[in-house]
Amino acid sequence: MKHGIVLFTSDRGITPAAAARAAEAAGFDTFHVPEHTHIPVKREAPHPRTGDSSLPDDRYLRTLDPWVALATAASVTTRIRLATAVALPVESDPITLAKTIASLDHLSAGRVTLGVGFGWNVDELADHGVPGNKRRTVLREYIEAMRALWTDDEASYTGEFVSFGASWAWPKPAQAHIPVIVGTGGTEKTFRWIAKSADGWLTTPGDTDIEDKARQLREIWHEAGRAGEPEISALGVRPDPENLAKLEAAGVTETIFGLPDRSPDEVEAWLGRLAGKLSLPSASR
């Protein structure tokens, strides 16, 4: 089982580059960042944690662009994977976003994992012209269209929300297949979407029965005829050995721990303590 960290980036505290470099040095496997393009002041969408329109953290208003953040991290690291937890692809142009992600994967020697969300903040989606009741369809089309641009010499796509004729688009990603992990509550509907259109599931803090849900996802995955096993990333779990052993036995492939956006010295010390609890090998292995 791998171990990653997520930095809720903002224009305060440690930079993504410094955090990723410190996480790699401590032996972590993956560095994640989130995405929000903006937060409309007048909002109706309830936040999953507060249950109403209030936000639990003002960093939602200050989030850095994830691809710029990961590009800076790529420039100072060599091993750690570069991921989003989560990005909101439907808030960008799919052709431009495919180019951005392919460029990052090319320049980082194939280290990108695309964590995506459907978007709980439908007010934010609305400003990007995405109908809240169609967000799953839009995301599916974005992923399919981007995969065509990443893999086909002459790529084209026709859908309800994304359409373009035969096109050339390089660079191609260094990886033959960029993993797509969906961050959302674990439900049968979501698991069927994942089995059809993605490579795995990223839990939410509200998912407490991860073992049962992981079992359900694997069953749906195999019913859909998918080979192998889905990736399952557990967010915000307890780092004690007994709990980690239970998660690994349940099929969890990665745990992800939230990183405080404090000063570099404080973050490095925090990472060292967590790495010790996880018994991570030295990055100099």
C-alpha positions as CSV (number, residue, x, y, z in Angstrom):
1,M,0.0,0.0,0.0
2,K,1.3,3.4,-1.0
3,H,1.2,6.6,1.1
4,G,0.6,10.1,-0.2
5,I,0.0,13.6,1.1
6,V,-2.4,16.3,0.0
7,L,-1.6,20.0,0.4
8,F,-4.6,22.3,0.3
9,T,-2.7,24.9,-1.6
10,S,-3.1,28.6,-1.1
11,D,-1.2,31.8,-1.4
12,R,0.0,31.3,2.2
13,G,2.3,28.9,4.0
14,I,4.6,26.4,2.3
15,T,4.8,26.4,-1.5
16,P,3.8,23.3,-3.5
17,A,7.4,22.9,-4.8
18,A,8.8,22.9,-1.2
19,A,6.1,20.6,0.1
20,A,6.5,18.1,-2.7
21,R,10.3,18.1,-2.3
22,A,10.0,17.5,1.4
23,A,7.4,14.8,0.9
24,E,9.6,13.0,-1.6
25,A,12.6,13.3,0.8
26,A,10.5,11.8,3.6
27,G,9.6,8.8,1.4
28,F,6.0,9.5,0.4
29,D,4.7,8.1,-2.9
30,T,2.3,10.8,-4.1
31,F,1.8,14.6,-3.8
32,H,-1.8,15.8,-4.3
33,V,-3.3,19.3,-4.7
34,P,-6.9,20.4,-5.1
35,E,-8.8,22.7,-7.5
36,H,-11.3,25.5,-7.3
37,T,-11.2,28.2,-10.0
38,H,-13.3,30.6,-7.8
39,I,-16.0,30.6,-5.2
40,P,-19.1,32.6,-6.1
41,V,-20.1,34.9,-3.2
42,K,-23.8,34.3,-3.7
43,R,-24.1,30.5,-3.2
44,E,-26.7,27.9,-2.7
45,A,-24.7,24.7,-2.9
46,P,-24.2,23.0,0.5
47,H,-20.7,22.0,1.4
48,P,-20.4,18.2,2.1
49,R,-18.9,18.8,5.5
50,T,-20.8,21.8,6.8
51,G,-24.2,20.8,5.3
52,D,-25.0,24.4,4.3
53,S,-23.5,27.2,2.1
54,S,-20.8,28.0,4.7
55,L,-17.2,26.9,4.0
56,P,-15.0,25.0,6.5
57,D,-11.8,26.7,5.4
58,D,-11.0,30.1,3.7
59,R,-8.4,28.3,1.5
60,Y,-11.3,27.5,-0.9
61,L,-11.2,31.2,-1.8
62,R,-7.4,31.1,-2.3
63,T,-6.6,27.8,-4.0
64,L,-3.7,27.8,-6.5
65,D,-4.1,26.5,-10.0
66,P,-3.3,22.8,-9.7
67,W,-1.4,22.4,-12.9
68,V,0.9,25.3,-12.2
69,A,1.4,24.0,-8.7
70,L,2.3,20.5,-9.9
71,A,4.6,21.9,-12.6
72,T,6.6,23.7,-9.9
73,A,6.6,20.4,-7.9
74,A,7.8,18.4,-10.9
75,S,10.8,20.7,-11.4
76,V,12.2,19.9,-8.0
77,T,11.4,16.2,-7.6
78,T,12.3,13.0,-9.5
79,R,10.3,10.2,-8.0
80,I,7.1,11.3,-6.3
81,R,3.8,11.0,-8.3
82,L,2.0,14.3,-9.1
83,A,-1.8,14.1,-8.5
84,T,-4.9,16.1,-8.0
85,A,-7.3,15.5,-5.1
86,V,-9.3,16.6,-6.8
87,A,-9.3,18.5,-10.1
88,L,-12.5,19.7,-11.8
89,P,-11.8,19.1,-15.5
90,V,-15.2,20.4,-16.6
91,E,-14.2,23.9,-15.5
92,S,-11.6,24.0,-18.3
93,D,-11.6,23.7,-22.0
94,P,-11.0,19.9,-22.6
95,I,-8.6,20.4,-25.6
96,T,-6.5,22.9,-23.7
97,L,-6.6,20.8,-20.5
98,A,-5.6,17.7,-22.4
99,K,-2.5,19.6,-23.7
100,T,-1.7,20.8,-20.2
101,I,-1.9,17.4,-18.6
102,A,0.0,15.7,-21.4
103,S,2.8,18.3,-21.2
104,L,3.1,17.8,-17.4
105,D,3.2,14.1,-17.8
106,H,5.8,14.4,-20.6
107,L,8.0,16.8,-18.7
108,S,7.8,14.8,-15.4
109,A,8.6,11.5,-17.1
110,G,5.2,9.9,-16.6
111,R,4.3,10.8,-13.0
112,V,0.8,12.3,-13.3
113,T,-2.4,10.8,-11.7
114,L,-5.6,12.6,-12.5
115,G,-7.9,12.7,-9.5
116,V,-11.3,14.2,-10.6
117,G,-14.5,15.2,-8.9
118,F,-18.0,15.7,-10.2
119,G,-18.1,19.1,-8.4
120,W,-20.1,19.6,-5.2
121,N,-20.2,23.4,-5.8
122,V,-22.8,23.6,-8.5
123,D,-22.7,27.4,-8.2
124,E,-19.1,27.3,-9.3
125,L,-19.9,24.8,-12.1
126,A,-22.8,27.1,-13.3
127,D,-20.3,30.0,-14.0
128,H,-18.5,27.6,-16.3
129,G,-21.7,26.7,-18.2
130,V,-21.9,23.2,-16.7
131,P,-25.5,22.1,-15.8
132,G,-25.5,20.7,-12.3
133,N,-27.7,17.8,-13.3
134,K,-25.4,16.9,-16.2
135,R,-22.0,17.1,-14.5
136,R,-21.4,13.3,-14.6
137,T,-22.1,13.3,-18.3
138,V,-19.9,16.3,-18.9
139,L,-17.0,14.7,-17.0
140,R,-17.3,11.4,-18.8
141,E,-17.1,13.2,-22.1
142,Y,-14.1,15.2,-21.0
143,I,-12.2,12.1,-20.0
144,E,-13.1,10.3,-23.2
145,A,-12.1,13.3,-25.3
146,M,-8.9,13.9,-23.5
147,R,-7.9,10.2,-23.8
148,A,-8.5,10.4,-27.5
149,L,-6.1,13.4,-27.7
150,W,-3.6,11.6,-25.5
151,T,-3.5,8.4,-27.6
152,D,-4.6,8.9,-31.2
153,D,-2.4,10.3,-33.9
154,E,-5.6,11.9,-35.4
155,A,-8.0,12.5,-32.5
156,S,-11.6,13.3,-32.8
157,Y,-14.6,13.2,-30.5
158,T,-18.4,13.8,-30.8
159,G,-20.6,14.1,-27.7
160,E,-23.3,16.3,-26.2
161,F,-20.8,18.7,-24.6
162,V,-17.5,18.1,-26.3
163,S,-17.0,17.8,-30.1
164,F,-14.0,18.3,-32.4
165,G,-13.0,16.9,-35.7
166,A,-9.8,15.0,-36.6
167,S,-6.9,16.8,-35.0
168,W,-3.2,16.5,-34.3
169,A,-2.1,17.0,-30.7
170,W,1.4,16.4,-29.2
171,P,3.1,15.8,-26.9
172,K,1.5,12.6,-25.9
173,P,1.8,11.7,-22.2
174,A,4.9,9.6,-21.2
175,Q,2.5,7.1,-19.7
176,A,0.6,4.8,-22.0
177,H,-2.4,5.4,-19.7
178,I,-2.8,8.3,-17.3
179,P,-4.8,6.9,-14.2
180,V,-8.1,8.6,-13.5
181,I,-9.3,8.4,-9.9
182,V,-12.7,9.7,-8.9
183,G,-13.1,11.5,-5.6
184,T,-16.6,11.2,-4.4
185,G,-18.9,9.5,-1.8
186,G,-19.0,5.7,-2.2
187,T,-22.4,4.7,-3.7
188,E,-23.5,2.1,-6.1
189,K,-24.2,4.7,-8.7
190,T,-20.7,6.2,-8.4
191,F,-19.1,2.8,-8.4
192,R,-20.9,1.9,-11.7
193,W,-19.6,5.2,-13.2
194,I,-16.1,4.4,-12.1
195,A,-16.2,0.9,-13.5
196,K,-17.3,2.3,-16.8
197,S,-15.1,5.5,-17.1
198,A,-12.3,5.6,-14.6
199,D,-9.5,3.6,-12.9
200,G,-10.4,3.9,-9.2
201,W,-12.0,5.7,-6.3
202,L,-10.8,8.3,-3.8
203,T,-12.8,8.3,-0.6
204,T,-14.2,11.3,1.1
205,P,-13.9,12.1,4.9
206,G,-17.5,11.1,5.2
207,D,-16.8,7.5,4.0
208,T,-16.5,5.5,7.2
209,D,-17.3,2.0,6.1
210,I,-14.5,1.8,3.6
211,E,-14.0,-1.9,3.8
212,D,-17.6,-2.7,2.8
213,K,-17.6,-0.1,0.1
214,A,-14.3,-1.3,-1.3
215,R,-15.8,-4.8,-1.6
216,Q,-18.8,-3.4,-3.4
217,L,-16.6,-1.5,-5.9
218,R,-14.6,-4.6,-6.7
219,E,-17.8,-6.6,-7.3
220,I,-19.2,-3.9,-9.7
221,W,-15.7,-3.6,-11.3
222,H,-15.6,-7.3,-12.2
223,E,-19.3,-7.4,-13.2
224,A,-18.4,-4.7,-15.7
225,G,-15.7,-6.9,-17.2
226,R,-12.8,-4.8,-16.0
227,A,-9.5,-6.6,-15.7
228,G,-7.3,-6.4,-12.6
229,E,-8.5,-4.4,-9.5
230,P,-9.6,-0.8,-9.1
231,E,-7.3,1.7,-7.4
232,I,-8.7,2.7,-4.0
233,S,-7.2,5.8,-2.2
234,A,-8.4,6.4,1.3
235,L,-8.3,10.0,2.4
236,G,-7.8,11.2,6.0
237,V,-7.4,7.8,7.7
238,R,-5.7,7.1,11.0
239,P,-2.1,6.2,10.6
240,D,-2.0,3.5,13.2
241,P,-0.7,0.1,12.1
242,E,-3.9,-1.9,12.9
243,N,-6.1,0.5,10.9
244,L,-3.6,0.5,8.0
245,A,-3.4,-3.3,8.0
246,K,-7.2,-3.5,7.8
247,L,-7.4,-1.0,4.9
248,E,-4.7,-2.9,3.0
249,A,-6.5,-6.2,3.5
250,A,-9.7,-4.5,2.2
251,G,-8.0,-3.6,-1.1
252,V,-7.0,0.0,-0.4
253,T,-4.0,0.8,-2.6
254,E,-3.0,4.2,-1.1
255,T,-3.6,6.3,1.9
256,I,-3.6,10.1,1.7
257,F,-2.9,12.4,4.6
258,G,-3.7,16.1,4.8
259,L,-0.6,18.4,5.0
260,P,-0.8,21.6,7.0
261,D,0.1,24.8,5.0
262,R,2.5,26.1,7.6
263,S,6.1,27.2,7.3
264,P,8.6,24.9,5.5
265,D,10.3,24.0,8.8
266,E,7.0,23.0,10.5
267,V,5.8,21.0,7.5
268,E,9.1,19.1,7.2
269,A,8.9,18.2,10.9
270,W,5.3,17.1,10.5
271,L,6.2,15.0,7.5
272,G,9.1,13.4,9.4
273,R,6.8,12.4,12.3
274,L,4.2,11.0,10.0
275,A,6.8,9.1,8.0
276,G,8.0,7.6,11.2
277,K,4.5,6.4,12.1
278,L,4.2,4.8,8.7
279,S,7.7,3.3,8.8
280,L,8.5,4.8,5.4
281,P,11.8,3.8,3.9
282,S,14.3,6.6,3.2
283,A,13.9,8.3,-0.2
284,S,17.6,7.5,-0.8
285,R,16.8,3.8,-1.1
